[in-house]
Amino acid sequence: MGDPVRELAVDTPPAGSEVGAPAVGSGSAPTTHAGLLAWVRDVQELTQPAEVVWVDGSEAENTRLADGLVESGTFVRLNPEIFPNSFAAFSDPKDVARVEEQTFICSKDEREAGFTNNWMDPAEMKAKLKGLFAGSMRGRTMYVIPFVMGHLDAEDPKFGVEITDSAYVVTSMRIMATIGSAVLDRMTELGAPFVPALHSLGAPLEPGQADVPWPCNDDKWIVHFPEERSIWSYGSGYGGNALLGKKCYALRIASVMARDEGWLAEHMLILKLTSPQDKTYYLSAAFPSACGKTNLALLDPTIEGWKVETLGDDITWMRFGKEGELRAVNPEAGLFGVAPGTGWHTNPNAMRAIAKGNSVFTNVALTDDGGVWWEGMTEEVPAHLTDWQGRDWTPDMDHPAAHPNARFCTPIDQIDMLAEEFNRPDGVELSAILFGGRRKTTVPLVTQSRNWANGIFMGSTLSSETTAAAAGEVGRVRRDPMAMLPFIGYDAGDYLRHWLTLSAGADQARLPTIFLVNWFRRTASGGFAWPGFGDNSRVLKWVIERLEGTADAVETPIGFVPTGDALDLTGLDMTPAEVEAAVHVDAVEWAEELDGIEQWYARFGGSLPTELKDQLEELKERFSNA
């Protein structure tokens, strides 16, 4: 693997370099980390910023940046009595979601990227990017953000450094990761390797040129070089395109690191479930974005005696422990949740955390009293709002007030139900893993896998209707293995094989049991077959009871589903017959599903693990014998 901090070096300084900011040397930077200093110097020579700032992560620095963003019009300061120390930002309408079509995995071998990723030859991509980044920060400040994913005192801390010309990114990264001087000091002490993550808005300012509230570029590139462990992002200021510790590092690059080092980087929540008998269980769950993952992570149970606490809502790193158990840790420090659909009646735990303030909201609506609002936040819709594009809005209008992918960015330690185990560097042992998508038909409310390999088959064929979290068509059904389709940093078949081979060396008796869930199934009349939200605790209770061997189930060709009276319906206006309908396995629907799985697996070519081909054949056989 090449040295990623030197890969950026250019043979000759770009045009205009003689008028750039002074070179960054050990005398002007708060570190002696030679590799980092060299990389910062290279980026500075390439991008030509007006000044360079090393981010220290302090409250004073954050206040200064936020004040500047308010002054420039990027931030609107919210009413401190409603949302203290909180701000709303509004993006360019062309910069509102992940840009998957412009996201690349530039491995040296195209086969390594696989069919789920866009690929370009690394040398060709580097040449293109250097052309784009040349002078891209002129007139702007270049911020150097040292960060760590996970715990700074972990046995193997995973460091990164994001260089960006966006103060919005700095204020958001401060919420989403541990950043600043303490991280830099530890990196320097260890001489630690780090993932260099370079980001530019692609909006240089010429002398006297007025800025805009949301600078960006129509030409957008989010590029990963897995062998180098490096990230380049150009043109977008939004979300996972710009907060490079999140999807880019913690999933795409980390998945490659995990493959090489023997662990798993996954798009999963972690929750702690405590039974009335005071027995504790830890569950992880993978859902595509905007499919209820944050709501499940912050579940408010509707059944008496059960308690839920959270350890994370989006990303999980998993390692097998010394005794063969699978342990999970959340590498993030904040929540970057989809706002629409998150409300006081659906997710009060998230709302209580948000109400404490210290948050950045993006593309929500503004209330007349200086607060924010989005669809689903309250049952009563305000009579007047300013929508996310700055227009007057009233409930009779035919477009939403907030963008469907509007976000809240909130510190995780503001969650009242945060489990104390969040602070454990070695994580928690998982009892179960849930895979879930958004399907109106076919997939039952909950299905228990037959065994570990069958559970990986479930995850590998996971399907969901697309949402506004990704640019493109909404409502199309697509396969999304382990909810990782946009985030696997290498060949998808190799990724599934890694799941199978890594677990082969574990204590098989301690492997988590895998379940498939679908909160979004519809009835024949079009309504939801299951109430969802807090009532999903009833499904979790059945999951735990299955682990304990105390809950009834019916064997179907696809796995084990609850009997009509196996779910706790106490206080719920629902009958056992309706449960049976919600978990019914329809052979006609599944005939079509099997065709879809066959077509999906064909796309893997020779990289699909034999074990999963066998799982498909066995499933077909079970249906033919049913």
C-alpha positions in Angstrom: 0.0 0.0 0.0 1.4 3.4 -0.9 1.8 6.2 1.6 -1.5 8.1 1.4 -0.1 11.3 2.9 2.4 11.6 0.0 0.1 10.5 -2.8 -1.2 14.0 -3.1 2.2 15.6 -3.9 2.3 17.4 -7.2 5.4 17.6 -9.4 5.1 21.3 -9.8 3.1 23.9 -7.8 -0.2 24.7 -9.4 -0.7 28.1 -11.1 -0.9 30.9 -8.7 1.0 29.1 -5.9 3.3 32.0 -5.4 0.4 34.0 -4.0 -0.9 31.3 -1.7 -0.8 31.2 2.1 2.6 30.5 3.8 3.7 26.9 3.9 2.6 24.9 7.0 5.7 23.7 8.8 6.3 22.2 12.2 6.9 25.7 13.6 3.4 26.9 12.8 1.4 23.7 13.3 0.4 22.2 16.7 2.0 18.8 15.9 5.3 17.2 15.0 3.5 14.3 13.1 5.7 14.3 10.0 3.2 12.5 7.8 0.4 14.8 8.7 2.5 17.9 8.2 3.6 16.7 4.8 0.0 16.0 3.7 -1.3 19.4 5.0 1.5 21.1 3.1 0.7 19.3 -0.1 -3.1 20.1 0.2 -2.3 23.7 0.9 0.0 24.0 -2.2 -2.7 22.4 -4.3 -5.9 24.2 -3.1 -4.4 27.6 -2.3 -6.5 28.7 0.7 -6.4 32.2 2.1 -5.4 30.8 5.5 -5.0 27.5 7.3 -6.7 26.8 10.7 -6.0 23.7 12.8 -9.2 22.8 14.6 -8.9 22.4 18.3 -12.5 21.3 19.0 -13.1 23.9 21.8 -16.3 25.5 22.7 -14.8 28.9 22.0 -13.8 27.8 18.5 -17.3 26.4 17.8 -18.9 29.7 18.9 -16.6 31.7 16.7 -17.4 29.5 13.7 -21.1 29.5 14.3 -21.2 33.3 14.6 -19.3 33.5 11.3 -21.8 31.2 9.7 -24.7 33.2 10.9 -23.1 36.4 9.6 -22.5 34.8 6.2 -26.1 33.6 6.0 -25.3 29.9 6.0 -26.8 29.5 9.5 -30.0 30.9 11.0 -29.7 31.1 14.8 -32.7 29.5 16.4 -34.6 30.9 19.4 -32.4 30.0 22.4 -35.5 29.5 24.6 -36.7 26.7 22.2 -33.5 25.3 20.8 -30.5 26.6 22.7 -27.2 26.9 20.9 -28.8 25.5 17.7 -28.8 26.5 14.1 -30.7 25.8 10.8 -28.9 25.6 7.5 -30.5 25.5 4.0 -28.6 23.8 1.2 -28.6 24.5 -2.5 -31.6 22.6 -4.0 -29.1 20.5 -6.1 -27.2 19.5 -2.9 -29.7 17.7 -0.7 -28.6 14.0 -0.5 -25.9 11.5 -1.1 -24.8 11.5 -4.7 -24.4 7.8 -5.3 -24.0 8.1 -9.0 -20.8 10.2 -8.4 -19.4 8.1 -5.6 -16.4 6.0 -6.7 -14.3 3.2 -5.3 -10.9 3.5 -7.1 -9.2 0.3 -6.3 -6.2 -0.6 -8.4 -8.0 -3.6 -9.8 -11.5 -2.9 -11.2 -12.7 -6.4 -10.0 -12.0 -5.3 -6.4 -14.6 -2.6 -6.6 -17.3 -5.0 -7.8 -20.6 -4.4 -9.5 -22.2 -2.3 -6.7 -19.6 0.5 -7.0 -18.6 3.0 -9.7 -14.9 2.5 -10.6 -12.3 4.5 -12.3 -8.6 3.8 -12.6 -6.9 5.5 -9.6 -4.3 7.3 -11.7 -6.9 8.7 -14.0 -9.1 9.7 -11.1 -6.2 11.4 -9.3 -5.4 13.4 -12.4 -9.0 14.5 -12.6 -9.3 15.4 -8.9 -6.0 17.3 -8.8 -7.3 19.4 -11.7 -10.6 20.1 -9.8 -8.9 20.7 -6.4 -6.2 23.0 -7.9 -7.0 26.4 -6.4 -10.4 25.2 -5.2 -10.0 26.8 -1.8 -8.9 30.3 -3.0 -10.4 33.0 -0.9 -11.5 30.5 1.8 -10.2 29.1 5.0 -8.7 25.6 5.0 -9.6 23.8 8.2 -7.6 20.8 9.4 -9.8 18.5 11.6 -8.1 15.7 13.5 -10.7 13.1 14.5 -11.0 9.6 15.9 -13.8 7.1 15.1 -14.7 5.3 18.3 -12.9 5.7 21.5 -9.6 7.6 21.8 -8.4 5.0 24.4 -9.5 2.0 22.3 -6.9 -0.8 21.9 -6.6 0.2 18.2 -7.9 3.8 17.8 -8.9 4.6 14.2 -7.7 8.1 13.4 -8.6 10.4 10.5 -7.9 14.0 9.5 -10.4 15.9 7.4 -9.3 18.9 5.5 -12.2 21.1 4.4 -13.0 24.6 3.3 -16.5 24.5 5.0 -17.1 25.8 8.5 -20.5 24.0 8.3 -18.5 20.8 8.1 -16.4 21.7 11.1 -19.4 22.5 13.3 -21.1 19.2 12.2 -18.0 17.0 12.6 -17.6 18.4 16.1 -21.0 16.7 16.9 -20.4 13.5 14.9 -16.9 12.6 16.1 -14.3 13.2 18.7 -12.2 16.0 17.2 -9.5 18.5 18.0 -6.4 18.9 20.1 -6.7 15.8 22.3 -7.0 13.6 19.2 -4.1 15.4 17.5 -1.9 15.0 20.6 -2.6 11.2 20.8 -1.9 10.8 17.1 1.4 12.7 17.5 2.3 10.7 20.6 1.7 7.4 18.8 3.0 8.5 15.4 -0.3 6.9 14.4 -1.5 6.2 10.8 -4.6 8.1 9.8 -7.1 8.2 7.0 -6.6 11.5 5.0 -10.0 12.9 4.0 -9.9 15.8 1.7 -13.0 17.9 1.1 -13.6 21.0 -0.9 -16.9 22.8 -1.8 -15.3 23.6 -5.2 -16.3 27.2 -4.9 -13.2 29.4 -4.8 -13.7 33.1 -4.3 -11.9 35.7 -6.4 -10.9 39.0 -4.7 -14.0 41.0 -4.1 -16.3 38.2 -5.1 -19.4 37.9 -2.9 -20.0 34.5 -1.3 -23.3 32.6 -1.2 -25.0 31.0 1.8 -24.5 27.5 0.6 -21.5 27.3 -1.7 -21.1 24.1 -3.8 -20.4 22.9 -7.3 -22.6 21.2 -9.9 -19.6 18.9 -10.5 -19.6 16.5 -7.5 -17.2 13.6 -6.8 -17.0 11.4 -3.7 -14.0 9.2 -4.2 -12.3 6.5 -2.1 -8.9 5.0 -2.7 -9.1 1.8 -0.6 -5.5 0.7 -0.9 -4.4 4.1 0.3 -7.2 4.4 2.9 -7.8 7.9 1.6 -10.9 9.9 0.6 -11.4 12.9 -1.7 -14.7 14.7 -1.8 -15.4 17.6 -4.1 -18.4 19.9 -4.9 -20.9 18.9 -2.2 -21.4 20.5 1.2 -24.1 18.1 2.3 -24.2 15.3 4.8 -22.3 12.1 4.1 -20.8 13.7 1.0 -19.0 16.2 3.2 -18.8 14.8 6.8 -16.2 12.3 5.7 -15.9 10.5 9.1 -19.3 9.1 8.5 -20.2 7.0 5.4 -16.9 7.6 3.6 -14.6 6.5 6.5 -16.7 4.6 9.0 -18.3 2.4 6.3 -16.6 2.5 2.9 -13.0 2.7 3.9 -13.6 0.9 7.2 -15.2 -2.0 5.5 -11.9 -2.5 3.6 -9.9 -2.1 6.8 -12.2 -4.6 8.5 -11.8 -7.1 5.7 -8.0 -6.9 5.9 -7.8 -6.8 9.7 -10.6 -9.4 10.5 -13.6 -7.4 11.7 -16.8 -5.9 10.4 -17.9 -2.3 9.6 -21.7 -2.2 9.3 -24.6 0.2 8.7 -26.3 -0.9 11.9 -27.8 0.5 15.2 -27.1 -1.0 18.6 -29.6 -1.2 21.4 -29.7 -2.6 24.9 -32.9 -4.5 25.9 -33.6 -5.3 29.5 -36.4 -7.8 30.4 -38.7 -7.6 33.4 -36.4 -10.2 35.0 -33.6 -7.7 34.7 -31.7 -9.7 32.1 -29.8 -7.7 29.5 -29.6 -8.3 25.8 -27.8 -6.4 23.1 -29.2 -6.2 19.5 -27.8 -4.7 16.3 -30.0 -3.9 13.3 -29.4 -2.9 9.7 -32.0 -0.8 7.8 -31.6 1.3 4.7 -31.7 5.1 5.4 -35.1 6.5 6.2 -36.6 3.1 7.0 -37.0 3.5 10.8 -33.5 2.8 12.0 -33.2 5.9 14.3 -36.8 5.2 15.6 -35.8 1.6 16.6 -32.5 2.7 18.1 -34.4 5.1 20.3 -37.4 2.9 20.9 -39.9 3.8 23.7 -41.4 0.3 24.6 -45.2 0.0 24.9 -45.1 -3.2 26.9 -44.8 -3.1 30.7 -41.5 -4.1 32.3 -39.3 -3.9 29.3 -36.6 -1.2 29.0 -34.7 0.0 26.0 -31.4 1.9 26.0 -29.4 2.9 23.0 -25.7 2.7 22.0 -26.0 4.1 18.5 -28.4 4.7 15.6 -26.4 4.2 12.4 -23.0 2.6 12.3 -21.5 -0.4 14.1 -18.1 -1.8 14.2 -18.0 -5.5 15.2 -15.1 -7.7 16.3 -15.0 -11.2 17.6 -13.7 -11.2 21.2 -11.2 -13.5 22.9 -13.9 -16.0 23.7 -15.4 -16.1 20.2 -18.3 -13.7 21.0 -19.3 -11.0 18.6 -18.8 -7.5 20.1 -20.2 -4.3 18.8 -19.2 -0.6 19.3 -20.6 2.6 17.8 -17.7 4.6 16.3 -19.7 7.9 16.2 -20.4 10.6 18.7 -23.6 12.1 17.3 -26.9 11.5 15.6 -27.3 12.5 11.9 -31.0 11.5 11.6 -33.6 12.0 9.0 -35.9 14.6 10.5 -39.3 13.9 8.6 -41.1 11.1 10.4 -39.2 11.8 13.7 -41.7 13.3 16.1 -43.0 13.6 19.7 -45.6 10.9 19.1 -43.2 8.5 17.2 -39.8 9.0 18.7 -40.0 11.1 21.9 -36.5 10.0 23.0 -35.0 11.6 19.8 -37.1 14.7 20.3 -36.0 15.1 23.9 -32.4 14.9 22.8 -33.0 17.5 20.0 -34.8 19.8 22.4 -31.7 20.2 24.6 -30.2 22.1 21.7 -26.5 22.1 20.6 -27.8 20.9 17.2 -27.5 21.7 13.5 -30.6 21.3 11.4 -30.4 21.2 7.6 -33.3 21.7 5.2 -36.0 21.8 7.8 -38.8 24.4 7.9 -38.7 27.5 10.3 -41.5 28.4 12.6 -42.6 31.9 13.2 -41.2 31.9 16.8 -37.7 30.9 15.8 -37.9 27.2 16.0 -37.9 24.4 13.5 -40.5 22.0 12.1 -40.8 19.1 9.8 -43.5 16.7 8.6 -44.2 14.3 11.5 -42.6 16.4 14.2 -46.0 17.2 15.8 -49.4 15.9 15.1 -50.7 19.5 14.7 -49.3 21.3 11.6 -48.4 24.9 12.2 -50.6 27.4 10.3 -47.6 29.2 8.8 -44.0 28.2 8.2 -41.0 29.3 6.2 -40.2 26.2 4.1 -36.6 24.9 3.5 -36.3 27.0 0.4 -37.2 30.2 2.2 -40.8 30.5 0.9 -44.0 31.1 2.9 -45.7 27.8 3.5 -49.2 26.9 4.7 -50.8 23.4 5.3 -52.9 23.7 2.1 -49.8 23.7 -0.1 -49.0 20.7 -2.3 -45.3 20.4 -1.3 -43.7 19.5 2.0 -42.3 22.3 4.2 -39.1 20.4 5.0 -37.1 18.5 2.4 -37.8 14.7 2.7 -34.1 14.2 3.5 -33.9 17.0 6.0 -31.6 16.2 8.9 -30.9 16.9 12.6 -27.3 16.6 13.8 -27.3 16.2 17.6 -24.8 15.0 20.2 -25.5 11.4 21.2 -24.8 12.2 24.9 -27.9 14.3 25.0 -30.0 11.1 24.7 -31.6 10.4 28.1 -31.7 6.7 27.3 -28.0 6.4 26.3 -26.6 3.2 27.7 -23.6 3.5 30.0 -21.9 0.8 27.8 -21.6 3.4 25.0 -18.4 4.4 26.8 -16.9 0.9 26.7 -14.1 0.8 24.2 -14.5 -2.9 23.7 -18.2 -2.7 23.1 -20.9 -5.2 24.0 -21.7 -8.8 23.1 -24.5 -9.2 20.6 -27.4 -11.6 21.2 -29.2 -10.9 17.9 -28.9 -9.1 14.6 -32.0 -7.8 12.7 -32.1 -7.0 9.0 -35.0 -4.9 7.8 -36.3 -3.1 4.7 -39.4 -1.3 3.5 -41.7 -3.7 1.7 -45.5 -3.4 1.2 -45.9 -7.1 0.5 -44.2 -10.5 0.5 -41.8 -10.1 3.5 -43.4 -11.0 6.9 -43.3 -8.7 9.9 -40.6 -10.9 11.5 -38.8 -14.1 10.5 -36.2 -16.0 12.4 -33.4 -17.5 10.3 -32.7 -21.2 10.4 -29.1 -20.8 11.2 -26.2 -18.3 10.8 -25.6 -19.0 7.1 -29.4 -18.7 6.4 -29.3 -15.3 8.3 -26.5 -14.1 6.0 -28.6 -15.2 3.1 -31.4 -13.1 4.5 -29.1 -10.1 4.8 -27.6 -10.6 1.3 -31.1 -10.5 -0.3 -32.5 -7.7 1.8 -34.7 -5.5 -0.3 -36.3 -2.1 0.3 -38.2 0.6 -1.6 -35.9 3.5 -2.1 -36.3 6.7 -0.1 -35.2 10.4 -0.4 -32.0 9.7 1.5 -30.3 9.0 -1.8 -30.6 11.0 -5.0 -32.7 9.4 -7.7 -36.0 7.6 -8.1 -38.1 7.1 -5.0 -40.2 4.0 -4.4 -38.3 1.6 -6.6 -37.5 -1.8 -4.9 -33.8 -2.6 -4.9 -31.7 -5.2 -3.2 -29.6 -3.8 -0.4 -27.3 -6.4 1.1 -27.0 -5.8 4.9 -28.3 -2.3 4.1 -24.8 -1.7 2.8 -25.3 -1.3 -0.9 -24.1 2.3 -1.1 -21.3 1.7 1.5 -19.4 -1.5 0.7 -15.9 -0.4 -0.1 -15.0 -3.5 -2.1 -16.5 -6.3 -4.1 -20.0 -7.2 -2.7 -19.4 -11.0 -3.1 -16.1 -10.8 -1.2 -17.9 -8.7 1.4 -20.5 -11.5 1.9 -17.7 -14.1 1.9 -16.0 -12.1 4.6 -19.1 -12.4 6.8 -19.1 -16.2 6.3 -15.4 -16.9 6.7 -14.8 -14.5 9.6 -17.6 -16.1 11.7 -16.3 -19.6 11.0 -13.6 -19.1 13.6 -16.0 -17.9 16.2 -17.7 -19.8 19.0 -20.7 -21.0 17.0 -22.9 -21.3 20.1 -22.3 -17.6 20.8 -23.1 -16.3 17.3 -26.0 -13.9 17.4 -29.3 -15.2 16.0 -30.4 -13.4 12.8 -33.9 -12.1 12.1 -35.6 -10.4 9.2 -38.1 -7.7 10.0 -40.5 -5.6 7.9 -42.4 -2.9 9.8 -43.9 -1.6 6.6 -46.1 -4.5 5.3 -49.5 -3.4 4.1 -52.9 -5.1 4.5 -55.2 -5.9 1.6 -57.0 -2.6 2.2 -53.8 -0.6 2.0 -53.2 0.1 5.7 -50.2 -0.9 7.7 -50.4 -4.5 8.9 -48.5 -3.5 12.1 -48.6 -0.3 14.2 -44.8 0.1 14.4 -42.9 2.6 16.4 -43.0 1.8 20.1 -45.0 -1.3 19.4 -42.0 -2.8 17.7 -40.9 -3.6 21.3 -43.4 -6.5 21.1 -41.5 -7.9 18.2 -38.2 -7.5 20.1 -39.8 -9.3 23.0 -40.6 -12.2 20.7 -37.1 -12.2 19.4 -35.7 -12.5 23.0 -38.2 -15.2 23.9 -37.1 -17.1 20.8 -33.5 -16.8 22.0 -34.6 -18.2 25.4 -36.7 -20.9 23.8 -40.0 -19.7 25.3 -41.9 -18.3 22.3 -44.0 -20.2 19.8 -43.2 -20.1 16.1 -44.4 -21.6 12.8 -41.9 -23.0 10.4 -42.2 -21.7 6.9 -40.0 -22.1 3.8 -38.2 -18.8 4.6 -37.8 -19.3 8.3 -39.7 -19.2 11.6 -42.5 -16.7 12.1 -44.6 -16.1 15.2 -47.9 -17.9 15.8 -50.9 -15.6 16.0 -50.8 -15.5 19.8 -47.0 -15.5 20.2 -46.7 -11.7 20.1 -47.7 -9.7 23.2 -50.8 -7.8 22.1 -51.7 -6.5 25.6 -53.3 -3.1 25.3 -53.1 -3.2 21.5 -56.2 -3.1 19.3 -55.1 -6.1 17.2 -56.1 -9.7 17.0 -54.0 -13.0 16.6 -55.6 -13.4 13.2 -54.2 -10.0 12.1 -50.8 -11.1 13.4 -51.1 -14.2 11.3 -51.8 -12.0 8.3 -48.8 -9.8 9.0 -46.5 -12.8 9.0 -48.1 -14.8 6.2 -45.8 -16.3 3.6 -47.6 -16.2 0.3 -46.1 -18.8 -2.2 -47.3 -16.8 -5.2 -45.6 -13.6 -4.0 -42.5 -15.6 -3.1 -42.3 -17.2 -6.6 -41.8 -13.7 -7.9 -39.4 -12.9 -5.0 -37.3 -16.0 -5.8 -37.0 -14.8 -9.4 -35.8 -11.4 -8.1 -33.2 -13.0 -5.9 -32.0 -15.2 -8.8 -31.6 -12.1 -10.9 -29.8 -10.3 -8.1 -27.4 -13.1 -7.4 -26.6 -13.4 -11.1 -25.1 -9.9 -10.9 -22.4 -11.1 -8.6 -20.9 -13.4 -11.2 -18.2 -15.7 -9.9 -17.7 -13.7 -6.6 -21.0 -15.0 -5.0 -20.1 -17.4 -2.2 -21.2 -21.0 -2.9 -22.8 -21.2 0.5 -25.3 -18.5 -0.6 -26.1 -20.2 -3.9 -26.8 -23.3 -1.9 -29.1 -21.3 0.4 -31.1 -20.1 -2.6 -31.5 -23.6 -4.0 -32.6 -25.0 -0.6 -35.2 -22.2 -0.3 -36.6 -23.1 -3.8 -36.7 -26.7 -2.8 -38.6 -25.9 0.4 -41.2 -23.9 -1.5 -41.6 -26.7 -4.1 -42.2 -29.2 -1.2 -44.5 -26.9 0.7 
